[in-house]
Amino acid sequence: MLSKRFGPRTQHVYDVLRNRIVRGELAAGAKLPPHLELAADYGVAPLTMRQVLARLEAEGFVSREQGRGTFVRRQATPAVLIAEDDAAMRSVLEEYIRRAGYRPITATVPADLLAHLTHDPSIALIFSDVRMPDQATGLAFIRSVRRRWPDLPLVALTGYPDDLSGLHGTPECPVLMLTKPFWPHQIEETLRLARRAASRMDNS
């Protein structure tokens, strides 16, 4: 992965193209328009688009072939990261995430969860328990994710809504929350809302 940090506009264009590839809107094998055309389409400078394409190539989303152009590479099924230390709850989430067409990834230790986020660009959504195993650990993980990946949808899971009071009014506060116990249709609706939100962001 490239270490250079993008500015807000460049990061937005990168996120839009990455999300379109992950969701299959840009199919594997499809040839992208020339970078000058892409730059005009997204309203950025050609150099900015070259930087975006370079990162997408470094992360395995596209391949650039000399004399032929830039092509979308085949991607794994979009993933949902489950941060939950209760085995029964993890099992329920995994089942309905698979039914919705996503690939569940589970972990219970914040270090492992952050490693997945750093190294797996196919993650499209996070379900995070607030008490994992205690409130302080869960909130610290949520804060870290919201700061490092602010555009990645995160759903807080809790049986105690007041657990999130310390995040209210801050950029780290999750937009989506499910109160335990919840029903399978709520998981499915949350996945649909996340997809719609990502689509609106891409079109903004």
GICORFEN-V355298 format. One line per field, one symbol per residue. phi: phi as a letter, one per 30 degrees, with the letter a starting at -180 (. if undefined). psi: psi as a letter, one per 20 degrees, with the letter a starting at -180 (. if undefined). A space follows every 50 residues. Layout:
phi = ???
psi = ???
This chain:
phi = .ddddddedddddedddddddddidcdejdcddedddddddcibdedddd dddddeddcidbbcceickcbdddcdeecbdccbccdddedddedddddd jccdbbabcedddddeddccdddcabcbddcbdbddddddddedddddbd cddbcdcacbedecddceicdddddcbccddbcedddddddddddddddd ddcd
psi = qqippqrggghggggggghhghijhoqpiqpqrqhhgggghjkrqhhghh gghgghghjjhrppppihapqpqpqrpqqpponpiogghgggggghgghi jroppqqiphghghgghhiniipiqpopqhnmirgggghgggggghghmh ioppoppqinhihjhiipjqiipqhqpppqqrqhhhgghghgggggghgh ghi.
